[in-house]
């Protein structure tokens, strides 16, 4: 029985490593980077949000495509450097059917954005918006689109991400931004992540 317990622990560790990058902030880049975040509601999509990629446009670099961290529909990264970026694609593993897991993976490509988004200063928190996947197709022809939504707003989303910043140098800056938004009158609508 002890052999099987050891095998189970080994398999758990190996499988845990296959899930993408950790949702917990790890890099100490407050002095050299920026925290960038947003949200995609995947309720109408055939998958959950397991990855989200962005591309550095300016200044040009050799390996220009990077991954965001993902957590409950939020996507975020703490080591953006000043420059221009565009959102490239996102996706995940298909949602299960009844008790059967899916073996399908979905990737949704985003159109090229003319100017993308720009990061000007280090040590700042940047919100790129909240979006929702919408289904425009039918059972036989699946067609999806992305549209901007009001909730979660910047405040609500930072509150969801904050536990993943615990103990990281970004934690006080995220808390400071939450306080600024609250002082500006932004409120929590009661939105909860899926």
Residue frames as a rotation matrix with the C-alpha (Angstrom) as fourth column:
UNK 1
0.562 0.827 0.000 0.00
0.827 -0.562 0.000 0.00
0.000 0.000 -1.000 0.00
UNK 2
0.364 -0.505 -0.783 2.90
0.216 -0.772 0.599 2.36
-0.906 -0.386 -0.172 0.75
UNK 3
-0.668 -0.614 0.420 4.20
0.523 0.015 0.852 1.91
-0.530 0.789 0.311 -2.81
UNK 4
-0.102 0.726 0.680 0.86
0.941 -0.150 0.302 3.06
0.321 0.671 -0.668 -4.22
UNK 5
0.736 0.340 -0.586 0.77
0.568 -0.781 0.260 6.07
-0.369 -0.524 -0.768 -1.89
UNK 6
-0.141 -0.883 -0.447 4.22
0.205 -0.468 0.860 7.12
-0.968 0.030 0.247 -3.10
UNK 7
-0.695 -0.040 0.718 3.15
0.710 0.116 0.694 6.68
-0.111 0.992 -0.053 -6.72
UNK 8
0.374 0.916 0.148 0.01
0.916 -0.389 0.095 8.75
0.145 0.100 -0.984 -6.09
UNK 9
0.548 -0.242 -0.800 2.08
0.292 -0.841 0.455 11.61
-0.784 -0.483 -0.390 -4.62
UNK 10
-0.577 -0.815 0.052 4.52
0.278 -0.136 0.951 11.49
-0.768 0.563 0.305 -7.57
UNK 11
-0.428 0.498 0.754 1.65
0.888 0.078 0.453 11.53
0.167 0.863 -0.476 -10.10
UNK 12
0.624 0.699 -0.348 -0.02
0.762 -0.644 0.071 14.45
-0.175 -0.310 -0.935 -8.27
UNK 13
0.152 -0.666 -0.730 3.18
0.139 -0.717 0.683 16.49
-0.978 -0.206 -0.017 -8.37
UNK 14
-0.783 -0.467 0.412 3.75
0.426 0.081 0.901 15.74
-0.454 0.881 0.136 -12.06
UNK 15
-0.120 0.827 0.549 0.16
0.960 -0.045 0.278 16.57
0.254 0.560 -0.789 -13.01
UNK 16
0.596 0.318 -0.737 0.18
0.594 -0.793 0.138 19.77
-0.541 -0.520 -0.661 -10.96
UNK 17
-0.309 -0.824 -0.475 3.13
0.152 -0.535 0.831 20.96
-0.939 0.185 0.291 -13.05
UNK 18
-0.688 0.059 0.724 1.12
0.716 0.218 0.663 20.63
-0.118 0.974 -0.192 -16.27
UNK 19
0.220 0.963 -0.156 -1.40
0.932 -0.255 -0.257 23.37
-0.287 -0.089 -0.954 -15.48
UNK 20
0.479 -0.070 0.875 0.44
0.468 -0.822 -0.323 26.43
0.742 0.564 -0.361 -16.79
UNK 21
-0.586 -0.750 0.305 2.06
0.153 -0.472 -0.868 29.21
0.796 -0.462 0.391 -14.76
UNK 22
-0.539 0.311 -0.782 1.08
0.842 0.212 -0.496 29.70
0.012 -0.926 -0.377 -11.13
UNK 23
0.403 0.730 0.552 -1.67
0.631 -0.658 0.411 32.23
0.664 0.182 -0.726 -10.32
UNK 24
0.741 -0.162 -0.652 0.51
0.555 -0.398 0.730 33.56
-0.378 -0.903 -0.205 -7.46
UNK 25
0.873 -0.463 0.152 2.68
-0.293 -0.748 -0.596 36.58
0.390 0.476 -0.788 -8.16
UNK 26
0.745 -0.649 -0.155 6.32
0.650 0.652 0.391 35.55
-0.152 -0.392 0.907 -7.96
UNK 27
-0.002 -0.819 0.573 8.44
0.842 -0.311 -0.441 38.25
0.539 0.482 0.691 -9.58
UNK 28
0.278 -0.054 -0.959 9.82
0.697 -0.676 0.239 41.18
-0.661 -0.735 -0.151 -7.58
UNK 29
-0.397 -0.407 0.823 9.61
0.911 -0.283 0.300 43.67
0.111 0.869 0.483 -10.44
UNK 30
0.547 0.696 -0.464 8.03
0.755 -0.650 -0.084 46.73
-0.360 -0.305 -0.882 -8.82
UNK 31
0.171 -0.554 -0.815 11.04
-0.026 -0.829 0.558 48.92
-0.985 -0.075 -0.156 -9.69
UNK 32
-0.782 -0.580 -0.228 11.45
-0.256 -0.035 0.966 47.61
-0.568 0.814 -0.121 -13.26
UNK 33
-0.865 0.476 0.155 8.00
0.427 0.539 0.726 46.36
0.263 0.695 -0.670 -14.32
UNK 34
-0.597 0.778 0.194 4.26
-0.794 -0.608 -0.006 47.03
0.113 -0.158 0.981 -14.30
UNK 35
-0.750 0.493 0.441 1.26
0.194 0.801 -0.566 45.01
-0.632 -0.339 -0.697 -13.19
UNK 36
-0.676 0.535 -0.507 -1.22
-0.724 -0.356 0.591 44.55
0.135 0.767 0.628 -16.08
UNK 37
-0.845 0.424 0.326 -4.58
0.207 0.821 -0.533 42.82
-0.493 -0.383 -0.781 -15.66
UNK 38
-0.537 0.762 -0.363 -7.99
-0.819 -0.367 0.441 42.22
0.203 0.534 0.821 -17.21
UNK 39
-0.478 0.487 0.731 -10.84
-0.285 0.702 -0.653 39.70
-0.831 -0.520 -0.196 -17.31
UNK 40
-0.666 0.384 -0.639 -12.66
-0.626 0.178 0.760 37.42
0.406 0.906 0.122 -19.78
UNK 41
-0.093 0.747 0.658 -16.05
-0.719 0.407 -0.563 35.88
-0.689 -0.526 0.499 -18.91
UNK 42
-0.840 -0.324 -0.435 -15.91
-0.536 0.616 0.577 32.43
0.081 0.718 -0.691 -20.50
UNK 43
-0.396 0.762 0.513 -19.50
-0.379 0.373 -0.847 31.46
-0.836 -0.530 0.141 -19.58
UNK 44
0.671 0.694 -0.261 -20.59
-0.484 0.142 -0.864 31.11
-0.562 0.706 0.431 -23.25
UNK 45
-0.010 -0.775 -0.632 -17.28
-0.982 0.126 -0.140 29.64
0.189 0.619 -0.762 -24.39
UNK 46
0.729 0.291 -0.619 -16.71
-0.292 0.951 0.104 25.90
0.619 0.105 0.779 -24.77
UNK 47
0.070 -0.787 -0.613 -13.76
0.691 0.482 -0.539 26.11
0.719 -0.386 0.578 -22.33
UNK 48
0.810 0.023 -0.586 -12.46
0.502 -0.544 0.672 27.88
-0.303 -0.839 -0.452 -19.26
UNK 49
0.786 -0.600 0.150 -9.70
-0.419 -0.696 -0.583 30.48
0.454 0.396 -0.798 -19.35
UNK 50
0.843 -0.535 -0.050 -6.51
0.463 0.677 0.572 28.45
-0.273 -0.506 0.819 -18.89
UNK 51
-0.285 -0.958 -0.036 -4.08
0.817 -0.263 0.513 30.66
-0.501 0.117 0.857 -20.80
UNK 52
0.915 0.401 -0.048 -3.85
0.325 -0.800 -0.504 34.14
-0.240 0.445 -0.863 -22.28
UNK 53
-0.020 -0.977 0.213 -0.92
0.938 0.055 0.342 35.35
-0.346 0.207 0.915 -24.37
UNK 54
0.879 0.177 -0.444 0.33
0.042 -0.954 -0.297 38.80
-0.476 0.242 -0.846 -25.29
UNK 55
0.372 -0.743 0.556 2.99
0.918 0.207 -0.337 40.01
0.135 0.636 0.759 -27.67
UNK 56
0.172 -0.424 -0.889 5.53
0.323 -0.829 0.458 42.76
-0.931 -0.366 -0.005 -27.20
UNK 57
0.784 0.186 0.593 5.43
0.620 -0.180 -0.764 45.00
-0.035 0.966 -0.256 -30.27
UNK 58
0.319 -0.690 0.649 7.83
0.061 -0.669 -0.741 47.82
0.946 0.277 -0.171 -29.28
UNK 59
0.006 -0.799 -0.601 10.66
-0.962 -0.169 0.216 47.73
-0.274 0.576 -0.770 -28.48
UNK 60
0.638 0.252 -0.727 11.08
-0.567 0.793 -0.223 44.59
0.521 0.555 0.649 -30.61
UNK 61
-0.033 -0.626 0.779 12.50
-0.864 0.409 0.293 41.52
-0.502 -0.664 -0.554 -28.87
UNK 62
-0.782 -0.380 -0.494 13.54
-0.595 0.694 0.406 38.09
0.189 0.611 -0.768 -30.14
UNK 63
-0.700 0.605 -0.381 10.97
0.624 0.777 0.088 36.04
0.349 -0.176 -0.921 -28.20
UNK 64
-0.887 0.270 0.374 7.99
-0.280 -0.960 0.027 38.38
0.366 -0.081 0.927 -28.14
UNK 65
0.117 0.979 -0.166 5.03
-0.356 0.198 0.913 36.22
0.927 -0.048 0.372 -27.01
UNK 66
-0.900 -0.394 0.188 4.46
-0.268 0.160 -0.950 35.81
0.345 -0.905 -0.249 -23.26
UNK 67
-0.253 0.819 -0.515 1.82
0.588 0.553 0.590 34.26
0.768 -0.154 -0.622 -20.99
UNK 68
-0.152 0.344 0.927 -0.42
-0.733 -0.668 0.127 35.97
0.663 -0.660 0.354 -18.47
UNK 69
-0.996 0.081 0.033 -1.25
0.028 0.658 -0.753 34.29
-0.083 -0.749 -0.658 -15.19
UNK 70
-0.364 0.931 -0.010 -4.93
-0.350 -0.126 0.928 33.24
0.863 0.341 0.372 -15.04
UNK 71
-0.951 0.159 -0.266 -7.29
0.308 0.403 -0.862 32.87
-0.030 -0.901 -0.432 -12.09
UNK 72
-0.268 0.949 -0.165 -11.11
0.662 0.057 -0.747 32.69
-0.700 -0.310 -0.644 -12.15
UNK 73
0.592 0.521 0.615 -11.33
0.802 -0.312 -0.509 34.46
-0.073 0.795 -0.603 -15.52
UNK 74
0.843 -0.376 -0.384 -8.77
-0.279 -0.917 0.286 37.12
-0.459 -0.134 -0.878 -14.59
UNK 75
0.566 -0.785 0.250 -5.54
0.763 0.384 -0.520 37.42
0.313 0.486 0.816 -16.56
UNK 76
0.959 -0.267 0.095 -2.59
-0.282 -0.862 0.422 39.31
-0.031 -0.432 -0.902 -15.12
UNK 77
0.447 -0.891 -0.082 1.18
0.779 0.433 -0.454 39.63
0.440 0.139 0.887 -15.11
UNK 78
0.876 -0.073 -0.476 3.55
0.331 -0.626 0.706 41.57
-0.350 -0.776 -0.525 -12.88
UNK 79
0.007 -0.992 -0.130 6.68
0.424 -0.114 0.898 42.01
-0.905 -0.062 0.420 -15.01
UNK 80
0.684 0.248 0.686 5.62
0.728 -0.288 -0.622 44.16
0.043 0.925 -0.377 -17.97
UNK 81
-0.418 -0.812 -0.408 8.34
0.711 -0.571 0.410 46.57
-0.566 -0.119 0.816 -19.07
UNK 82
0.085 0.446 -0.891 7.58
-0.252 -0.855 -0.452 49.94
-0.964 0.263 0.040 -20.70
UNK 83
-0.941 -0.339 0.002 6.63
-0.074 0.212 0.974 49.46
-0.330 0.917 -0.225 -24.35
UNK 84
-0.172 0.891 -0.420 3.72
-0.983 -0.183 0.014 48.59
-0.065 0.415 0.907 -26.67
UNK 85
-0.891 -0.050 0.450 1.85
-0.127 0.982 -0.142 45.30
-0.435 -0.184 -0.881 -26.45
UNK 86
-0.251 0.881 -0.402 -1.08
-0.901 -0.061 0.430 43.54
0.354 0.470 0.809 -28.04
UNK 87
-0.048 0.368 0.929 -3.29
-0.600 0.733 -0.321 40.73
-0.799 -0.572 0.186 -26.81
UNK 88
-0.704 -0.390 -0.594 -2.72
-0.710 0.361 0.605 37.69
-0.022 0.847 -0.531 -29.06
UNK 89
-0.144 0.669 -0.730 -4.82
-0.325 0.665 0.673 34.68
0.935 0.334 0.122 -28.07
UNK 90
-0.529 0.058 0.846 -6.44
-0.835 0.143 -0.532 32.86
-0.152 -0.988 -0.027 -25.17
UNK 91
0.095 0.609 -0.788 -8.15
-0.595 0.669 0.445 29.58
0.798 0.427 0.426 -24.50
UNK 92
-0.333 -0.191 0.923 -8.31
-0.902 0.351 -0.253 26.47
-0.276 -0.917 -0.289 -22.43
UNK 93
-1.000 0.026 -0.005 -9.32
0.025 0.986 0.162 22.88
0.009 0.162 -0.987 -22.10
UNK 94
-0.449 0.893 -0.042 -12.91
-0.219 -0.064 0.974 22.07
0.867 0.446 0.224 -23.07
UNK 95
-0.313 0.456 0.833 -15.57
-0.949 -0.135 -0.283 22.00
-0.016 -0.880 0.475 -20.37
UNK 96
-0.960 -0.054 0.274 -16.60
-0.088 0.989 -0.115 18.53
-0.265 -0.135 -0.955 -19.18
UNK 97
-0.310 0.895 -0.320 -19.80
-0.682 0.025 0.731 16.89
0.663 0.445 0.603 -20.41
UNK 98
0.771 0.613 -0.173 -21.75
-0.232 0.523 0.820 15.37
0.594 -0.591 0.546 -17.49
UNK 99
0.824 -0.502 0.262 -19.04
-0.171 0.220 0.960 13.36
-0.540 -0.836 0.095 -15.72
UNK 100
0.569 -0.597 0.565 -16.75
0.803 0.552 -0.225 12.99
-0.177 0.582 0.794 -18.73
UNK 101
0.121 -0.599 -0.791 -13.69
0.109 -0.784 0.611 15.26
-0.987 -0.160 -0.030 -19.00
UNK 102
0.961 0.195 -0.195 -12.96
-0.141 -0.256 -0.956 16.88
-0.236 0.947 -0.219 -22.32
UNK 103
0.189 -0.919 0.345 -9.91
0.726 0.367 0.582 16.07
-0.662 0.140 0.737 -24.42
UNK 104
0.428 0.060 0.902 -10.44
0.803 -0.483 -0.349 19.16
0.414 0.874 -0.255 -26.58
UNK 105
-0.282 -0.510 -0.812 -8.41
0.691 -0.695 0.197 22.35
-0.666 -0.506 0.549 -26.35
UNK 106
0.623 0.565 0.541 -9.64
0.779 -0.510 -0.365 25.67
0.070 0.649 -0.758 -27.72
UNK 107
-0.509 -0.732 -0.453 -7.61
0.671 -0.667 0.324 28.68
-0.539 -0.139 0.831 -28.79
UNK 108
0.670 0.722 0.175 -9.25
0.710 -0.552 -0.438 31.97
-0.219 0.418 -0.882 -29.73
UNK 109
-0.451 -0.840 0.301 -7.10
0.892 -0.426 0.147 34.30
0.005 0.335 0.942 -31.80
UNK 110
0.358 0.499 -0.789 -7.59
0.474 -0.825 -0.307 38.03
-0.804 -0.264 -0.532 -31.37
UNK 111
0.759 -0.093 0.645 -7.31
0.592 -0.314 -0.742 40.40
0.271 0.945 -0.183 -34.33
UNK 112
-0.372 -0.928 0.011 -4.19
0.887 -0.359 -0.292 42.53
0.275 -0.099 0.956 -34.61
UNK 113
0.634 0.525 -0.568 -4.71
0.688 -0.718 0.104 45.71
-0.353 -0.457 -0.817 -32.61
UNK 114
0.709 -0.337 0.619 -3.43
0.346 -0.599 -0.722 48.82
0.614 0.726 -0.308 -34.36
UNK 115
0.096 -0.697 0.710 -1.76
-0.560 -0.628 -0.540 50.36
0.823 -0.346 -0.451 -31.35
UNK 116
-0.117 -0.096 -0.989 -2.40
0.556 0.818 -0.145 47.69
0.823 -0.567 -0.042 -28.72
UNK 117
0.948 0.316 -0.041 -1.82
0.216 -0.543 0.811 49.08
0.234 -0.778 -0.583 -25.27
UNK 118
0.150 -0.930 0.336 1.15
0.054 -0.331 -0.942 51.06
0.987 0.160 0.001 -24.05
UNK 119
0.685 -0.112 -0.720 3.02
0.728 0.131 0.673 50.89
0.019 -0.985 0.171 -20.76
UNK 120
0.611 -0.408 0.679 4.71
0.021 -0.849 -0.529 54.18
0.792 0.337 -0.509 -19.93
UNK 121
0.047 -0.557 0.829 5.92
-0.875 -0.423 -0.234 53.93
0.481 -0.715 -0.508 -16.32
UNK 122
-0.421 -0.247 -0.873 7.24
0.154 0.929 -0.337 51.16
0.894 -0.276 -0.353 -14.11
UNK 123
-0.961 -0.002 -0.277 5.76
0.276 0.054 -0.960 50.39
0.017 -0.999 -0.052 -10.70
UNK 124
-0.588 0.803 -0.097 2.19
-0.792 -0.596 -0.128 51.06
-0.161 0.002 0.987 -11.87
UNK 125
-0.567 0.553 0.610 -1.01
0.292 0.828 -0.479 49.03
-0.770 -0.093 -0.631 -12.05
UNK 126
-0.746 0.270 -0.609 -2.71
-0.652 -0.482 0.585 48.98
-0.136 0.833 0.536 -15.51
UNK 127
-0.198 0.794 0.575 -6.24
0.050 0.594 -0.803 47.69
-0.979 -0.130 -0.158 -16.22
UNK 128
-0.949 -0.213 -0.232 -6.89
-0.217 -0.094 0.972 46.61
-0.229 0.972 0.043 -19.84
UNK 129
-0.359 0.911 -0.204 -10.62
-0.903 -0.283 0.325 45.91
0.238 0.301 0.924 -19.44
UNK 130
-0.533 0.348 0.771 -13.23
-0.205 0.831 -0.517 43.23
-0.821 -0.434 -0.372 -18.85
UNK 131
-0.535 0.254 -0.806 -14.67
-0.833 0.004 0.554 41.22
0.144 0.967 0.210 -21.72
UNK 132
-0.002 0.606 0.795 -17.19
-0.457 0.707 -0.540 38.47
-0.889 -0.365 0.276 -22.38
UNK 133
-0.978 -0.204 0.044 -17.21
-0.078 0.552 0.830 35.64
-0.193 0.809 -0.556 -24.90
UNK 134
-0.026 0.994 -0.104 -20.46
-0.675 -0.094 -0.732 35.55
-0.738 0.052 0.673 -26.85
UNK 135
-0.605 -0.085 0.791 -21.70
0.352 0.863 0.362 32.70
-0.714 0.498 -0.492 -28.99
UNK 136
-0.271 0.458 -0.847 -22.90
-0.739 -0.663 -0.122 33.80
-0.617 0.593 0.518 -32.43
UNK 137
-0.763 -0.113 -0.636 -23.17
-0.566 0.592 0.574 30.35
0.312 0.798 -0.516 -33.97
UNK 138
0.453 0.887 0.094 -25.43
-0.861 0.408 0.302 27.34
0.230 -0.217 0.949 -33.65
UNK 139
0.674 -0.128 0.728 -24.97
-0.351 0.811 0.468 23.69
-0.650 -0.570 0.502 -32.72
UNK 140
0.775 -0.305 0.553 -23.28
0.584 0.679 -0.444 22.84
-0.241 0.667 0.705 -36.03
UNK 141
0.138 -0.719 0.681 -21.23
0.605 -0.483 -0.633 25.98
0.784 0.500 0.368 -36.69
UNK 142
0.477 -0.047 -0.878 -19.62
0.830 -0.307 0.467 27.52
-0.291 -0.951 -0.108 -33.65
UNK 143
-0.023 -0.435 0.900 -18.77
0.558 -0.752 -0.350 31.18
0.829 0.495 0.260 -33.92
UNK 144
0.350 0.068 -0.934 -17.57
0.922 -0.204 0.330 33.29
-0.168 -0.977 -0.134 -31.01
UNK 145
0.212 -0.268 0.940 -16.98
0.294 -0.899 -0.323 36.96
0.932 0.345 -0.112 -30.45
UNK 146
-0.371 -0.368 -0.852 -15.61
0.928 -0.114 -0.355 39.09
0.033 -0.923 0.384 -27.61
UNK 147
0.234 0.456 0.859 -17.38
0.345 -0.865 0.365 42.18
0.909 0.211 -0.360 -26.30
UNK 148
-0.788 -0.546 0.285 -16.52
-0.006 -0.456 -0.890 44.64
0.616 -0.703 0.356 -23.56
UNK 149
0.245 0.855 -0.458 -18.52
0.616 0.227 0.754 44.42
0.748 -0.467 -0.471 -20.30
UNK 150
0.314 -0.023 0.949 -18.92
-0.440 -0.890 0.124 46.67
0.842 -0.456 -0.289 -17.23
UNK 151
0.406 -0.120 0.906 -18.46
-0.890 0.175 0.422 44.05
-0.209 -0.977 -0.036 -14.51
UNK 152
0.466 -0.236 -0.853 -16.18
0.841 -0.179 0.510 43.05
-0.273 -0.955 0.115 -13.07
UNK 153
0.919 -0.225 0.324 -14.85
-0.094 -0.922 -0.375 46.57
0.383 0.314 -0.869 -12.89
UNK 154
0.064 -0.998 0.027 -11.26
-0.226 -0.040 -0.973 47.38
0.972 0.056 -0.228 -11.98
UNK 155
-0.220 -0.096 0.971 -11.99
-0.953 -0.193 -0.235 47.40
0.210 -0.976 -0.049 -8.23
UNK 156
0.700 0.589 0.404 -13.83
-0.660 0.749 0.053 44.06
-0.271 -0.304 0.913 -8.23
UNK 157
0.827 -0.416 -0.378 -11.12
0.010 0.683 -0.730 42.38
0.562 0.600 0.569 -10.27
UNK 158
-0.172 -0.917 0.359 -8.28
-0.485 -0.238 -0.841 43.65
0.857 -0.319 -0.404 -8.07
UNK 159
0.065 0.272 0.960 -10.11
-0.990 0.136 0.028 42.25
-0.123 -0.952 0.279 -5.04
UNK 160
0.963 0.270 0.022 -10.18
-0.261 0.945 -0.198 38.81
-0.074 0.185 0.980 -6.72
UNK 161
0.544 -0.821 -0.171 -6.48
0.100 0.266 -0.959 38.97
0.833 0.505 0.227 -7.67
UNK 162
0.336 -0.447 0.829 -5.24
-0.781 -0.624 -0.020 40.38
0.526 -0.640 -0.559 -4.33
UNK 163
0.785 -0.066 0.615 -4.97
-0.436 0.647 0.626 37.01
-0.440 -0.760 0.479 -2.46
UNK 164
0.816 -0.500 0.288 -2.52
0.576 0.670 -0.468 35.84
0.041 0.548 0.835 -5.17
UNK 165
0.344 -0.701 0.624 -0.28
0.005 -0.663 -0.748 38.83
0.939 0.261 -0.225 -4.39
UNK 166
0.979 0.101 0.177 0.04
-0.171 -0.064 0.983 38.03
0.111 -0.993 -0.046 -0.69
UNK 167
0.591 -0.806 0.014 3.62
0.313 0.245 0.918 38.54
-0.743 -0.539 0.397 0.47
UNK 168
0.069 -0.540 0.839 4.73
0.996 -0.007 -0.087 39.90
0.053 0.842 0.537 -2.92
UNK 169
-0.739 -0.418 -0.529 6.05
0.475 -0.879 0.031 43.49
-0.478 -0.228 0.848 -3.31
UNK 170
-0.799 0.508 0.321 3.05
0.087 -0.431 0.898 44.16
0.594 0.746 0.300 -5.61
UNK 171
-0.226 0.778 -0.586 0.58
0.918 0.372 0.140 43.54
0.326 -0.506 -0.798 -2.74
UNK 172
-0.273 0.164 -0.948 0.80
0.614 -0.729 -0.303 47.07
-0.740 -0.665 0.098 -1.22
UNK 173
-0.925 -0.063 -0.375 0.55
-0.223 -0.710 0.668 48.69
-0.308 0.701 0.643 -4.66
UNK 174
-0.636 0.762 -0.118 -2.58
0.331 0.408 0.851 46.67
0.697 0.502 -0.512 -5.47
UNK 175
-0.112 0.573 -0.812 -4.03
0.990 -0.003 -0.138 47.59
-0.081 -0.820 -0.567 -2.06
UNK 176
-0.624 -0.193 -0.757 -3.18
0.233 -0.971 0.056 51.24
-0.746 -0.142 0.651 -2.73
UNK 177
-0.950 0.298 -0.093 -4.98
-0.174 -0.258 0.950 51.10
0.259 0.919 0.297 -6.11
UNK 178
-0.328 0.863 -0.385 -8.04
0.772 0.480 0.417 49.52
0.544 -0.161 -0.823 -4.44
UNK 179
-0.188 0.202 -0.961 -8.06
0.802 -0.534 -0.269 52.39
-0.568 -0.821 -0.061 -1.91
UNK 180
-0.884 -0.175 -0.434 -7.75
-0.079 -0.858 0.508 54.98
-0.461 0.483 0.744 -4.73
UNK 181
-0.784 0.620 -0.033 -10.66
0.113 0.195 0.974 53.47
0.610 0.760 -0.223 -6.67
UNK 182
-0.129 0.732 -0.669 -12.81
0.969 0.237 0.072 53.32
0.211 -0.639 -0.739 -3.52
UNK 183
-0.399 -0.099 -0.911 -11.99
0.504 -0.854 -0.128 56.97
-0.766 -0.511 0.391 -2.74
UNK 184
-0.969 0.027 -0.246 -12.98
-0.218 -0.563 0.797 57.89
-0.117 0.826 0.552 -6.31
UNK 185
-0.221 0.972 0.081 -16.42
-0.841 -0.148 -0.520 56.37
-0.494 -0.183 0.850 -5.69
UNK 186
-0.342 0.098 -0.935 -16.04
-0.636 0.708 0.307 53.08
0.691 0.700 -0.180 -7.57
UNK 187
0.031 0.447 0.894 -18.18
-0.945 0.305 -0.120 50.46
-0.327 -0.841 0.432 -5.89
UNK 188
-0.963 -0.241 0.117 -18.40
-0.218 0.959 0.183 46.71
-0.156 0.151 -0.976 -5.72
UNK 189
-0.342 0.886 -0.312 -21.59
-0.864 -0.166 0.476 45.61
0.370 0.432 0.822 -7.51
UNK 190
0.234 0.391 0.890 -21.64
-0.729 0.676 -0.105 42.24
-0.643 -0.624 0.443 -5.78
UNK 191
0.580 -0.112 -0.807 -20.13
-0.678 0.483 -0.554 40.48
0.452 0.868 0.204 -8.82
UNK 192
0.352 -0.501 0.791 -18.57
-0.525 0.593 0.610 37.13
-0.775 -0.630 -0.054 -7.98
UNK 193
-0.438 -0.591 -0.677 -16.19
-0.895 0.223 0.385 35.11
-0.077 0.775 -0.627 -10.16
UNK 194
0.640 0.653 -0.405 -17.44
-0.711 0.704 0.012 31.89
0.293 0.280 0.914 -11.74
